[in-house]
């Protein structure tokens, strides 16, 4: 492998890992802070991808906007969806056992898939990257790298920095961290914990949907696309440590490197390498790389 090819694979690993982090960070917030096992989280990624496909014509015709306007509209819809879902369903699961959480969230997967089939159909769709980001940058004499993939990495890095700032530097982050440890104490201080958890859930849904929207021009849009993402995201959460955002970032980057280079050097075993990585890390640190 020459230096240019190695650099391209490193960029691919970085982009894939950061995109995984964007989805998994929402899952680790819901799982680690709210204590809910949300099997429907992959469906939010799928919903985001289908919004990138279905909203684009409407946004262009009604609002006169393009891809970036579609992203803003899609994020707003995802926040509203998350807020309503938490109010209607998830708010009743906090004190229930994990089996009931699994059953209800699996039921939501079936509902979302059926709604997707009725509204959009079962075909595979493509989403065009914006013209501004449709070019490539040269790497060496023969290789190029798509600008849009660099855009994905930039968006994910900006959101990672934003999440760190919210949780580490703001009053809202302090309340969320305190509420995840002792809800009764926080509520006794006059803070509406129920509304706080609703905001956390809406934020987690928005992160997954945004990941689906920015990934749509790269991976296409197809039925069941949330299932594989969900499995990998649970691996990220387990490796990083349940409830740890920085752990999710490191775990997602590790998985990106292992998966990308595994497909290059060990293509026959690439499907199991990330699970081997998870097993090795859990043998070393059973609670994951970081504790929340």
Buried (B, 14 or more C-beta within 10 A) or exposed (E): EEEBBEBBBBBBBBBBBBBBBBBBBBBBBBBBBBBBBBBBBBBBBBBBBBBBBBBBEEBBEEEEBBBEBBBEBBBEBBBEBBBEBBBEBBBEBBEEEEEEBBEBBEEBBEEBBEEBEEEBEEEEBEBEBBEEBEEEEEBEEEBEBBBBBBBBBEBBBEBBEEBBEBBEEEEEBBBBBBBBEEBEEBBEEEBEBBEBBBBBBBBBBBBBBBBBBBBBBBBBBBBEBBBEBBEBBBBBBBBBBBBBBBBBBBBBBBBBBBBBBBBBEEEEEBEEBBEEBBEEBBEEEEEBBBEB
